[in-house]
Amino acid sequence: MNVEQAAKQLEALGSPARLRIYRALVRAGHAGLPVRRLQDRVGIPAASTLSHHLHRLILTGLVSQERQATTLICRAVYPAMDDLVGFLADECCADETCSGTGEAA
């Protein structure tokens, strides 16, 4: 993952509403959630507002949607989440000299 992609994903998650949406989808697991159930779960009253937030998450690759008959299912894209978390953690303490005990020397 590059810095630009990470910044776009973090920006998308920077909205409290989008972060609630994303966390609800992560919690739902691989089955995802129908849009209506997601709307009820996160408490966003207007479908158009939810659609706007989902669009931002989809554009950054954090969320996918699939139509099943008349139902639109939203899912967290777990590889994208893993990449973002890994990108943030990869440099953790890289400039510290460790003594082997997990504490800084």
Beta strands, then each sheet from edge to edge (+ up, - down):
strand 1: 33-34
strand 2: 63-68
strand 3: 71-76
sheet 1: 1+ 3- 2+
end
